[in-house]
Amino acid sequence: MSAEREYRLDDSLVALRRILRATELYERDLAHAAGVTPAQLRVLQVVGERDDITPKALATQMGVTQATVTALVDKLVARGLVNRVPSQYDRRKTNIMATPQGNKTLERAPDALQQKYARAFSKLANWEQAQLVSSLERVAEMLDARSIDASPVLTTGAIHDIDNSGY
């Protein structure tokens, strides 16, 4: 391998490590400031945007399985941040609604890492967005990560069982 290619390899590994480190630091800051994980915060955000939402709709919007949503909602219910409420229109359905404490948690949560990314991404030219998506998909493929269940939540570890913060 040429020296230039070695430097590029090192540069790419450093960039990947910086991305991973940024998500780790964000998780820690979020757990400290708001007491929730990034995945739990995303559930709260989605629930907070709607008057009510079914677990199925929540899973679809987040891009994860219903089992993952169930685990996340169970943790949020246990902490008093959301409630499961029977649907007013269909007794077979249950809706997820934020509690006043859940709304307070949303208010004090720091800006989500993916929101910072989304703002910067939206400012890119169309061709830059396409190039970046293509490059990131290639990286995921190189790491054999294409089939991993993932949602648009910037976090490390598995979405459904992240609770390293003790919350």
C-alpha positions as CSV (number, residue, x, y, z in Angstrom):
1,M,0.0,0.0,0.0
2,S,1.4,3.4,-0.9
3,A,2.1,6.0,1.8
4,E,-0.8,8.2,0.5
5,R,-3.3,5.3,0.7
6,E,-2.1,4.5,4.2
7,Y,-2.7,8.1,5.3
8,R,-6.2,7.9,3.8
9,L,-6.8,4.7,5.6
10,D,-5.7,6.3,8.9
11,D,-7.7,9.4,8.2
12,S,-10.8,7.4,7.5
13,L,-10.4,5.4,10.7
14,V,-9.9,8.6,12.7
15,A,-13.0,10.1,11.2
16,L,-15.0,7.0,12.1
17,R,-13.7,7.1,15.6
18,R,-14.6,10.7,15.9
19,I,-18.2,9.9,14.8
20,L,-18.4,7.1,17.3
21,R,-16.9,9.2,20.1
22,A,-19.4,12.1,19.4
23,T,-22.3,9.7,19.8
24,E,-20.9,8.3,23.0
25,L,-20.4,11.8,24.4
26,Y,-23.8,12.8,23.4
27,E,-25.4,9.8,25.0
28,R,-23.6,10.6,28.3
29,D,-24.6,14.3,28.1
30,L,-28.2,13.4,27.3
31,A,-28.4,10.9,30.2
32,H,-27.0,13.5,32.6
33,A,-29.2,16.4,31.4
34,A,-32.5,14.7,30.6
35,G,-32.2,11.2,32.2
36,V,-33.0,9.3,29.0
37,T,-31.2,7.5,26.2
38,P,-31.2,8.9,22.7
39,A,-33.7,6.2,21.6
40,Q,-36.0,7.0,24.5
41,L,-35.7,10.7,23.6
42,R,-36.7,10.0,20.0
43,V,-39.8,8.1,21.3
44,L,-40.7,11.1,23.4
45,Q,-40.2,13.5,20.5
46,V,-42.4,11.5,18.2
47,V,-45.1,11.0,20.9
48,G,-44.8,14.7,21.8
49,E,-45.4,15.8,18.1
50,R,-48.7,13.9,18.0
51,D,-51.8,14.0,20.3
52,D,-51.6,10.2,20.3
53,I,-49.8,7.5,18.4
54,T,-50.1,3.7,18.3
55,P,-47.0,1.6,18.9
56,K,-47.2,0.3,15.3
57,A,-47.2,3.9,13.9
58,L,-44.4,4.8,16.3
59,A,-42.3,1.8,15.1
60,T,-43.0,2.7,11.5
61,Q,-42.0,6.3,12.0
62,M,-38.8,5.4,13.8
63,G,-37.9,2.6,11.4
64,V,-37.6,-0.1,14.1
65,T,-39.6,-3.2,15.0
66,Q,-42.7,-3.2,17.3
67,A,-40.7,-5.3,19.8
68,T,-38.1,-2.5,20.0
69,V,-40.8,0.1,20.5
70,T,-42.5,-2.0,23.1
71,A,-39.2,-2.2,25.1
72,L,-38.6,1.5,24.8
73,V,-42.2,2.4,25.8
74,D,-42.0,0.0,28.7
75,K,-39.0,1.9,30.1
76,L,-40.7,5.2,29.6
77,V,-43.9,4.1,31.2
78,A,-41.9,2.8,34.2
79,R,-40.3,6.2,34.6
80,G,-43.7,8.0,34.2
81,L,-42.7,9.8,31.0
82,V,-45.5,8.3,28.8
83,N,-48.7,6.4,29.3
84,R,-50.5,3.7,27.3
85,V,-54.1,5.0,26.8
86,P,-57.0,3.0,25.2
87,S,-58.0,4.6,21.9
88,Q,-61.2,6.7,22.0
89,Y,-62.1,5.4,18.6
90,D,-61.1,1.8,18.6
91,R,-61.1,-0.3,21.8
92,R,-58.7,-2.8,20.2
93,K,-56.0,-0.1,19.9
94,T,-53.7,1.5,22.5
95,N,-52.2,4.9,22.1
96,I,-49.0,6.3,23.6
97,M,-49.2,9.7,25.1
98,A,-46.6,11.9,26.9
99,T,-47.1,12.7,30.5
100,P,-46.5,16.2,31.9
101,Q,-43.2,14.8,33.2
102,G,-42.4,13.5,29.7
103,N,-43.0,16.9,28.3
104,K,-40.7,18.5,30.9
105,T,-38.0,15.9,30.0
106,L,-38.4,17.0,26.3
107,E,-38.0,20.6,27.2
108,R,-34.7,20.1,29.2
109,A,-33.1,17.7,26.8
110,P,-30.2,19.0,24.9
111,D,-30.4,19.3,21.1
112,A,-30.3,15.8,19.7
113,L,-27.2,14.9,17.7
114,Q,-29.3,13.8,14.8
115,Q,-31.0,17.2,14.8
116,K,-27.6,18.9,14.5
117,Y,-26.7,16.6,11.7
118,A,-30.1,17.1,10.0
119,R,-29.6,20.9,10.0
120,A,-26.1,20.6,8.5
121,F,-27.2,17.9,6.0
122,S,-30.1,20.0,4.8
123,K,-27.7,22.9,4.0
124,L,-25.7,20.7,1.6
125,A,-26.3,20.8,-2.1
126,N,-28.4,18.0,-3.5
127,W,-25.4,16.3,-5.1
128,E,-23.5,16.5,-1.8
129,Q,-26.3,14.9,0.1
130,A,-26.5,12.0,-2.4
131,Q,-22.7,11.6,-2.3
132,L,-22.7,11.5,1.5
133,V,-25.5,9.0,1.7
134,S,-23.7,6.8,-0.9
135,S,-20.5,7.0,1.1
136,L,-22.1,6.2,4.4
137,E,-24.0,3.3,2.9
138,R,-20.7,2.0,1.5
139,V,-19.1,2.3,4.9
140,A,-22.0,0.4,6.5
141,E,-21.5,-2.3,3.8
142,M,-17.8,-2.4,4.4
143,L,-18.5,-3.1,8.1
144,D,-21.1,-5.8,7.3
145,A,-23.7,-3.5,9.0
146,R,-26.3,-3.4,6.2
147,S,-28.6,-5.8,7.8
148,I,-28.5,-4.4,11.3
149,D,-31.8,-3.0,12.7
150,A,-31.3,0.7,12.9
151,S,-33.4,3.8,13.1
152,P,-32.5,7.5,12.5
153,V,-31.3,7.8,16.1
154,L,-27.6,8.5,16.5
155,T,-26.6,6.3,19.3
156,T,-24.3,3.4,19.9
157,G,-25.4,-0.1,20.8
158,A,-28.7,-1.8,20.2
159,I,-31.7,0.5,20.1
160,H,-34.0,-1.6,22.3
161,D,-31.7,-2.4,25.2
162,I,-29.7,0.8,25.6
163,D,-29.8,1.8,29.2
164,N,-26.2,2.2,30.1
165,S,-26.9,5.3,32.1
166,G,-28.8,3.5,34.8
167,Y,-32.1,5.2,33.8
